[in-house]
Amino acid sequence: MTRRIGLIGLAVLVIAIVAGIAVFMLGMPGALPVPSQKPAAMNATTQIITRGEYLARAGDCVACHTEPGAKVFAGGRAMPTPFGNLYVPNITPDEETGIGAWTAEDFYRMMHTGVSRDGTLLYPAMPFASYTKVTREDSDAIYAYLMSVTPVKLKNRPHELRFPYNQRELLVGWRTLYFKQGEFKPDPAQTVQWNRGAYLVEGLGHCAMCHTAVNALGGSSEAKAFEGGMIPNQNWYAPSLTSNREAGLGNWSIQEIKDLLQTGVSHRGTVYGPMAEVTYNSLQYLNDADVEAMAVYLKALPQKDSEPAPTSQARLVAPKVMETGRRVYEKQCQMCHGEEGKGHPPSYPPLAGNQSITMSSPVNSIRMVLNGGYSPGTMKNPRPHGMPPFSHILNDEEVAAVVTYIRVAWENSGTPVATQQVNDLRKLLPE
C-alpha cells in the first residue's frame, strides 16, 4: 500500500512539473485563443439545425448531458471516475445556467481545445481529445442545433473530486502528456469513404475513448489506440478492435459490422452494456452511408496478432467443473443458444466461435450471466430479445463453471474463469 501511494505521489509530482512548464508556455502569446467578449448572432437555417442535430447524435451528446428522466441536455448527470464524481454541465441555451451566452466561436474553441468560454480547462471526461478533430463547419452546425432546443434553467453542480485531482491547474500537465490538438486531415492515400469513416470514428464517435486502455492518470497512449481495455468505473471490458482474437473485424463482412453498429445485432454477435447505449442513443440514427463508412474504416484497422489463436483450453479445466458447467448450460442456456452453442442469430447469438466469449477478459460474459441484459431497441430491431439474469439462481461456483464451459467448449479458445472473479463482480450488483 505504501508503495502504491508513493507511486501515485510520484505521478502527481511528474504532472505538476509538466504543468509548471506548460503554464509557462501558456503565458506566451497565441498559446490558447482568447474567449470572445461579445456574443455574435448566428443566422442558422433549418437545414443547418437539422444537420447539427444529426451530428450531435453522431457525437452521442445526449448520453452524458441528459440525466435519465430529466430534461434533454440539462446536465446534472453524475459521471463516476477513479478520482471522484464529475457532474456534466447544462448545454441548453439558457443564458444564466447553460450556454445561451456562448458564441459559435466559444463553442468551437471548447470543442477544439477543451477550454470553456471563461478559460476553464475541461476535464477529459469530455472527449475533447477526439472532438478536436471536428471541423469548424460541423461545430457551428452542432452549436446552431443546441441553440434551438428548449432552454432549461438548471445550475451546474460542482464536481466532487479528491485532492489533488480537484486542482484544475494539474490538467495542464495532463493535456501536455495526452492531448494533441488539431482538426481531422484526410489521408490522400485513402478513399473518400475511408476518410469519412475515420472522421466519424476518431472524431465525433470518440470510439477510442472506450476501446483504448486508460492508465492511472486517466490518459491513454495513441500507439495503443483501439487495443481494448477495461472501462473505468463501469466494470465492462471494451474489446480490442485490432485483434481478431477479440473484436477485430478483419474477418467480418461490411454488412455484419453495419448491422452490429446500427441495429445492435448481427449474425456475428450482439451489443450489450455501454455499447448498447451507444447504438441506442447514437448509431441507429446515422444514415446507411455513414455507418458503412465507419464499417470500412474499422475493418481496415491494422491487426496486430503475431501468433495464431490458442486452441481450446478445456484440458486445463477440472472434470468436475466442466461437468457442472455442462449441466448448468443444458438447464439454463441450451434452449436459446442450442446444444452445440450455435444459437439462432440474430435473435439468439451463437456462443461457439464467438470472439466476445473468448476474449482475454471474461468480465463481459460473467456480467451477462449475472445481470442479463437486452440488446438496444432500434428502428431496425424494435423488439430485441433479452438475456435473463441468473444471479438469483446460480451461485458463484455455478456461474464460474458455466462461463468456463462456454469459453472452452466447441473448440472455443477461452481460458477458465475463477470463482473469485465472479464473486468480485457479484459484489457490484445493487441490493
C-alpha positions as CSV (number, residue, x, y, z in Angstrom):
1,M,0.0,0.0,0.0
2,T,2.8,2.4,0.9
3,R,4.5,1.6,-2.4
4,R,1.2,2.3,-4.3
5,I,0.7,5.6,-2.6
6,G,4.3,6.5,-3.3
7,L,3.9,5.8,-7.0
8,I,0.7,7.9,-7.1
9,G,2.5,10.7,-5.4
10,L,5.4,10.5,-7.9
11,A,2.9,10.5,-10.8
12,V,1.3,13.6,-9.4
13,L,4.7,15.3,-8.9
14,V,5.6,14.5,-12.5
15,I,2.3,16.0,-13.7
16,A,2.9,19.1,-11.5
17,I,6.4,19.6,-13.1
18,V,5.0,19.2,-16.6
19,A,2.1,21.5,-15.6
20,G,4.6,24.2,-14.5
21,I,6.4,24.0,-17.8
22,A,3.1,24.1,-19.7
23,V,1.8,27.0,-17.6
24,F,4.9,29.0,-18.6
25,M,4.3,28.1,-22.3
26,L,0.6,29.0,-22.0
27,G,1.6,32.5,-20.9
28,M,3.1,33.1,-24.3
29,P,1.0,34.9,-26.9
30,G,-1.1,32.7,-29.1
31,A,-0.9,29.6,-26.8
32,L,-4.7,29.4,-26.4
33,P,-7.3,31.5,-28.1
34,V,-8.9,34.3,-26.0
35,P,-12.6,33.9,-25.2
36,S,-14.8,36.2,-27.2
37,Q,-16.2,39.2,-25.5
38,K,-19.4,39.8,-27.5
39,P,-21.9,37.1,-28.5
40,A,-22.4,37.3,-32.2
41,A,-25.7,36.4,-33.8
42,M,-25.7,33.4,-36.0
43,N,-28.0,33.1,-38.9
44,A,-28.9,29.4,-38.6
45,T,-31.2,28.0,-41.2
46,T,-33.4,25.0,-40.6
47,Q,-31.1,22.9,-42.8
48,I,-28.1,23.8,-40.6
49,I,-30.0,23.0,-37.4
50,T,-31.2,19.7,-38.8
51,R,-27.6,18.8,-39.8
52,G,-26.4,19.9,-36.3
53,E,-28.9,17.5,-34.7
54,Y,-27.6,14.7,-36.8
55,L,-24.0,15.5,-35.9
56,A,-25.0,15.8,-32.2
57,R,-26.4,12.3,-32.5
58,A,-23.1,11.1,-34.0
59,G,-21.3,12.6,-31.1
60,D,-23.7,11.0,-28.6
61,C,-24.0,14.2,-26.7
62,V,-27.4,13.2,-25.1
63,A,-25.9,10.2,-23.4
64,C,-23.8,12.3,-20.9
65,H,-25.6,15.6,-20.9
66,T,-29.0,14.2,-20.0
67,E,-30.0,12.8,-16.6
68,P,-32.3,9.8,-17.1
69,G,-35.9,11.0,-16.9
70,A,-34.8,14.7,-16.9
71,K,-34.8,17.5,-19.5
72,V,-32.7,16.9,-22.6
73,F,-29.2,18.4,-22.4
74,A,-29.9,20.0,-19.0
75,G,-26.9,18.2,-17.5
76,G,-26.5,17.2,-13.8
77,R,-25.7,13.6,-14.5
78,A,-23.0,12.1,-12.3
79,M,-20.1,10.6,-14.1
80,P,-18.1,8.4,-11.7
81,T,-14.4,8.3,-12.2
82,P,-11.5,6.7,-10.3
83,F,-10.8,10.3,-9.0
84,G,-14.4,11.1,-7.8
85,N,-17.6,12.2,-9.4
86,L,-17.8,14.6,-12.3
87,Y,-21.2,16.3,-13.0
88,V,-21.9,17.1,-16.6
89,P,-23.0,20.7,-17.4
90,N,-26.2,22.1,-18.8
91,I,-25.8,22.7,-22.5
92,T,-29.2,24.1,-23.2
93,P,-29.4,27.7,-24.5
94,D,-30.3,29.1,-21.1
95,E,-28.2,32.3,-20.7
96,E,-27.7,32.0,-17.0
97,T,-27.1,28.3,-16.4
98,G,-26.5,26.9,-19.9
99,I,-24.6,28.0,-23.0
100,G,-27.1,30.7,-24.1
101,A,-24.5,33.4,-23.8
102,W,-21.9,31.5,-25.8
103,T,-21.0,32.3,-29.4
104,A,-20.2,29.8,-32.2
105,E,-16.6,30.8,-31.7
106,D,-16.8,30.0,-28.0
107,F,-18.3,26.6,-28.8
108,Y,-15.7,25.7,-31.4
109,R,-12.9,26.8,-29.0
110,M,-14.3,24.4,-26.4
111,M,-14.6,21.5,-28.9
112,H,-11.3,22.2,-30.5
113,T,-9.1,23.0,-27.4
114,G,-11.0,21.6,-24.4
115,V,-11.2,25.1,-22.9
116,S,-14.5,26.6,-21.7
117,R,-15.8,30.1,-22.5
118,D,-14.4,31.5,-19.3
119,G,-11.0,29.9,-19.9
120,T,-11.6,26.9,-17.6
121,L,-9.8,23.8,-18.6
122,L,-12.2,20.9,-19.1
123,Y,-11.7,17.5,-17.5
124,P,-11.0,14.8,-20.2
125,A,-14.3,13.0,-19.4
126,M,-15.4,15.5,-22.0
127,P,-13.9,13.8,-25.1
128,F,-12.3,16.9,-26.4
129,A,-9.2,14.8,-27.4
130,S,-11.5,13.3,-30.1
131,Y,-13.7,16.4,-30.7
132,T,-10.7,18.4,-31.6
133,K,-10.8,16.7,-34.9
134,V,-14.3,18.1,-35.7
135,T,-14.4,20.7,-38.4
136,R,-15.4,24.3,-37.8
137,E,-18.4,23.8,-40.1
138,D,-19.7,20.8,-38.2
139,S,-19.0,22.5,-34.8
140,D,-21.1,25.5,-36.0
141,A,-23.9,23.2,-37.0
142,I,-24.0,21.5,-33.6
143,Y,-23.9,24.9,-31.9
144,A,-26.9,26.0,-34.1
145,Y,-28.8,22.9,-33.1
146,L,-28.1,23.3,-29.4
147,M,-29.2,26.9,-29.6
148,S,-32.5,25.7,-31.0
149,V,-33.5,23.3,-28.2
150,T,-35.7,24.4,-25.2
151,P,-33.7,26.3,-22.6
152,V,-33.6,24.8,-19.2
153,K,-32.7,26.8,-16.1
154,L,-30.6,24.3,-14.1
155,K,-27.5,25.4,-12.3
156,N,-24.4,23.2,-12.8
157,R,-23.4,21.1,-9.9
158,P,-19.8,21.3,-8.7
159,H,-17.6,18.3,-9.2
160,E,-16.7,16.1,-6.2
161,L,-13.1,15.1,-6.9
162,R,-10.5,14.0,-4.3
163,F,-7.3,16.0,-3.8
164,P,-5.1,16.5,-5.8
165,Y,-7.4,15.8,-8.8
166,N,-9.7,18.7,-7.9
167,Q,-6.8,21.1,-8.7
168,R,-7.6,22.1,-12.3
169,E,-4.1,23.5,-12.9
170,L,-2.8,19.9,-13.0
171,L,-4.9,19.5,-16.1
172,V,-2.3,21.5,-18.0
173,G,0.1,18.7,-17.3
174,W,-2.4,16.1,-18.4
175,R,-3.0,18.0,-21.6
176,T,0.7,18.2,-22.3
177,L,1.0,14.4,-22.0
178,Y,-2.1,13.2,-23.7
179,F,-3.8,15.9,-25.8
180,K,-3.0,16.6,-29.4
181,Q,-4.9,19.5,-30.8
182,G,-6.0,19.6,-34.4
183,E,-8.8,19.1,-36.9
184,F,-9.0,15.9,-38.9
185,K,-6.9,15.8,-42.0
186,P,-8.0,13.4,-44.7
187,D,-5.4,10.8,-45.8
188,P,-4.9,11.4,-49.6
189,A,-3.8,7.7,-49.9
190,Q,-7.2,6.5,-48.8
191,T,-10.7,6.6,-50.3
192,V,-13.3,9.3,-49.6
193,Q,-15.4,6.6,-47.8
194,W,-12.5,5.5,-45.6
195,N,-11.7,9.1,-44.7
196,R,-15.4,9.8,-43.8
197,G,-15.3,6.7,-41.6
198,A,-12.1,7.8,-39.9
199,Y,-13.5,11.2,-39.2
200,L,-16.6,9.8,-37.6
201,V,-14.8,7.1,-35.6
202,E,-11.9,9.2,-34.5
203,G,-13.8,12.4,-34.0
204,L,-17.5,12.7,-33.1
205,G,-17.8,9.0,-32.4
206,H,-14.8,9.1,-30.0
207,C,-14.6,5.3,-30.2
208,A,-11.1,5.1,-28.9
209,M,-12.1,6.6,-25.6
210,C,-13.6,3.2,-24.6
211,H,-11.6,0.9,-26.8
212,T,-8.2,2.1,-25.6
213,A,-6.8,1.2,-22.1
214,V,-6.7,4.1,-19.7
215,N,-3.7,4.4,-17.3
216,A,-3.7,5.6,-13.6
217,L,-3.6,9.2,-14.7
218,G,-6.7,8.9,-16.8
219,G,-4.8,9.1,-20.1
220,S,-4.2,6.7,-23.0
221,S,-1.5,6.1,-25.4
222,E,-2.1,6.9,-29.1
223,A,0.1,4.0,-30.0
224,K,-2.3,1.6,-28.3
225,A,-5.5,3.1,-29.8
226,F,-8.3,0.6,-30.2
227,E,-6.4,-2.2,-28.5
228,G,-9.1,-2.6,-25.9
229,G,-9.2,-2.3,-22.1
230,M,-11.5,-2.0,-19.0
231,I,-13.8,1.0,-18.9
232,P,-13.1,2.7,-15.6
233,N,-15.8,2.5,-13.0
234,Q,-18.2,0.7,-15.4
235,N,-16.7,-2.7,-15.0
236,W,-17.2,-3.6,-18.6
237,Y,-14.4,-4.6,-21.0
238,A,-14.2,-2.8,-24.3
239,P,-12.6,-5.4,-26.6
240,S,-9.7,-4.8,-28.9
241,L,-10.6,-3.8,-32.4
242,T,-7.1,-4.6,-33.6
243,S,-7.1,-8.2,-32.7
244,N,-9.1,-10.9,-34.5
245,R,-9.0,-12.9,-31.2
246,E,-11.2,-10.3,-29.6
247,A,-13.4,-7.9,-31.6
248,G,-11.0,-7.4,-34.5
249,L,-13.2,-7.0,-37.6
250,G,-10.8,-8.2,-40.3
251,N,-12.8,-11.3,-40.9
252,W,-16.2,-9.7,-40.6
253,S,-18.1,-8.6,-43.7
254,I,-19.0,-4.9,-44.1
255,Q,-22.7,-5.8,-43.7
256,E,-22.1,-7.6,-40.5
257,I,-20.3,-4.6,-39.0
258,K,-23.0,-2.3,-40.2
259,D,-25.7,-4.4,-38.6
260,L,-24.0,-4.5,-35.3
261,L,-23.4,-0.8,-35.2
262,Q,-26.7,0.4,-36.5
263,T,-29.1,-2.3,-35.4
264,G,-27.4,-3.8,-32.3
265,V,-27.4,-7.3,-33.6
266,S,-25.8,-9.2,-36.4
267,H,-25.1,-12.8,-37.3
268,R,-21.7,-12.4,-35.6
269,G,-22.8,-11.0,-32.3
270,T,-25.0,-8.7,-30.2
271,V,-24.1,-5.5,-28.3
272,Y,-24.8,-5.1,-24.6
273,G,-23.8,-2.8,-21.8
274,P,-22.2,0.5,-22.7
275,M,-22.1,-0.3,-26.4
276,A,-25.8,-0.9,-26.4
277,E,-26.3,2.6,-25.1
278,V,-24.1,4.0,-27.9
279,T,-26.2,2.1,-30.5
280,Y,-29.4,3.2,-28.9
281,N,-28.6,6.9,-28.4
282,S,-26.3,7.5,-31.4
283,L,-25.5,4.9,-34.1
284,Q,-29.1,3.9,-35.0
285,Y,-29.8,7.5,-36.2
286,L,-26.9,7.6,-38.6
287,N,-27.6,7.1,-42.3
288,D,-26.5,4.0,-44.1
289,A,-23.7,5.7,-45.9
290,D,-22.1,7.0,-42.7
291,V,-22.4,3.7,-40.9
292,E,-20.9,1.9,-43.9
293,A,-18.0,4.4,-43.9
294,M,-17.4,3.6,-40.3
295,A,-17.5,-0.1,-41.0
296,V,-15.0,0.3,-43.8
297,Y,-12.6,2.2,-41.6
298,L,-13.0,-0.2,-38.6
299,K,-12.5,-3.2,-40.9
300,A,-9.3,-1.7,-42.2
301,L,-7.7,-1.1,-38.8
302,P,-4.4,-3.0,-38.8
303,Q,-4.5,-6.3,-36.9
304,K,-1.6,-6.8,-34.5
305,D,-1.8,-10.5,-33.9
306,S,1.6,-12.1,-34.4
307,E,0.7,-15.6,-33.2
308,P,-2.1,-18.0,-34.1
309,A,-5.1,-18.1,-31.8
310,P,-4.7,-20.6,-28.9
311,T,-6.5,-23.9,-29.1
312,S,-9.2,-24.9,-26.7
313,Q,-8.1,-24.8,-23.0
314,A,-10.6,-27.5,-21.9
315,R,-7.8,-29.7,-20.8
316,L,-6.9,-27.2,-18.1
317,V,-10.4,-27.4,-16.6
318,A,-11.1,-29.9,-13.8
319,P,-13.6,-32.6,-15.0
320,K,-15.9,-31.7,-12.1
321,V,-16.0,-28.0,-13.2
322,M,-16.7,-29.0,-16.8
323,E,-19.5,-31.3,-15.7
324,T,-21.1,-28.6,-13.5
325,G,-20.8,-26.1,-16.4
326,R,-22.3,-28.5,-18.9
327,R,-25.2,-29.3,-16.5
328,V,-25.9,-25.6,-15.9
329,Y,-25.7,-24.9,-19.6
330,E,-28.1,-27.7,-20.5
331,K,-30.6,-26.5,-18.0
332,Q,-30.4,-22.7,-18.4
333,C,-28.8,-21.9,-21.7
334,Q,-29.4,-24.6,-24.2
335,M,-32.9,-23.7,-25.1
336,C,-31.8,-20.4,-26.7
337,H,-28.2,-21.0,-27.7
338,G,-28.5,-24.6,-28.8
339,E,-26.9,-27.9,-27.9
340,E,-23.7,-27.0,-29.8
341,G,-23.7,-23.3,-29.0
342,K,-24.7,-22.3,-32.5
343,G,-27.6,-20.1,-31.3
344,H,-30.3,-18.8,-33.6
345,P,-28.9,-15.5,-34.9
346,P,-29.6,-12.7,-34.9
347,S,-32.2,-13.2,-32.1
348,Y,-30.0,-15.5,-30.0
349,P,-26.3,-15.0,-30.7
350,P,-24.0,-18.0,-31.2
351,L,-21.6,-18.9,-28.4
352,A,-19.5,-21.3,-30.4
353,G,-16.8,-19.4,-32.3
354,N,-18.0,-16.1,-30.8
355,Q,-14.9,-13.9,-30.3
356,S,-16.6,-11.9,-27.5
357,I,-16.9,-15.1,-25.5
358,T,-13.2,-16.0,-25.7
359,M,-11.7,-12.6,-25.1
360,S,-8.7,-12.3,-22.7
361,S,-11.1,-10.8,-20.1
362,P,-14.1,-12.8,-19.1
363,V,-15.8,-9.8,-17.4
364,N,-18.5,-9.3,-20.0
365,S,-19.5,-12.9,-20.1
366,I,-19.7,-13.1,-16.3
367,R,-21.8,-10.0,-16.2
368,M,-24.2,-11.2,-18.8
369,V,-24.8,-14.4,-16.8
370,L,-25.2,-12.5,-13.5
371,N,-27.0,-9.4,-14.7
372,G,-28.6,-10.4,-18.0
373,G,-29.4,-7.6,-20.4
374,Y,-31.0,-6.5,-23.6
375,S,-29.6,-5.5,-26.9
376,P,-30.9,-2.0,-27.7
377,G,-34.4,-1.5,-29.2
378,T,-33.6,0.2,-32.5
379,M,-35.5,1.3,-35.6
380,K,-34.3,-1.8,-37.4
381,N,-34.7,-4.1,-34.4
382,P,-37.6,-2.6,-32.4
383,R,-38.3,-5.8,-30.4
384,P,-34.9,-7.2,-29.2
385,H,-34.6,-10.5,-27.4
386,G,-33.1,-10.3,-23.9
387,M,-30.9,-12.4,-21.7
388,P,-32.4,-13.0,-18.3
389,P,-30.3,-12.6,-15.1
390,F,-29.2,-15.7,-13.2
391,S,-27.6,-14.1,-10.2
392,H,-30.5,-15.2,-8.1
393,I,-30.5,-18.8,-9.4
394,L,-26.8,-19.7,-9.7
395,N,-24.1,-19.4,-7.0
396,D,-20.6,-18.2,-7.8
397,E,-19.2,-21.7,-8.4
398,E,-22.0,-22.4,-10.9
399,V,-21.6,-19.1,-12.7
400,A,-17.8,-19.7,-12.9
401,A,-18.4,-23.2,-14.2
402,V,-20.9,-22.3,-16.9
403,V,-18.8,-19.3,-18.2
404,T,-15.8,-21.6,-18.2
405,Y,-17.7,-24.2,-20.1
406,I,-18.9,-21.8,-22.9
407,R,-15.3,-20.3,-23.1
408,V,-13.7,-23.7,-23.8
409,A,-16.4,-25.9,-25.3
410,W,-17.0,-26.4,-29.1
411,E,-13.2,-25.7,-29.6
412,N,-13.6,-22.1,-28.2
413,S,-10.1,-20.8,-27.3
414,G,-11.0,-19.1,-24.0
415,T,-9.5,-19.7,-20.6
416,P,-11.1,-20.9,-17.4
417,V,-12.8,-18.5,-15.0
418,A,-12.1,-18.4,-11.3
419,T,-14.9,-18.3,-8.7
420,Q,-13.3,-15.2,-7.2
421,Q,-13.8,-13.3,-10.4
422,V,-17.5,-14.0,-10.3
423,N,-17.7,-13.0,-6.6
424,D,-15.9,-9.7,-7.3
425,L,-18.5,-8.8,-9.9
426,R,-21.4,-10.0,-7.9
427,K,-20.5,-7.6,-5.1
428,L,-21.2,-4.7,-7.5
429,L,-24.8,-5.8,-8.0
430,P,-27.4,-3.5,-6.4
431,E,-29.0,-4.9,-3.4
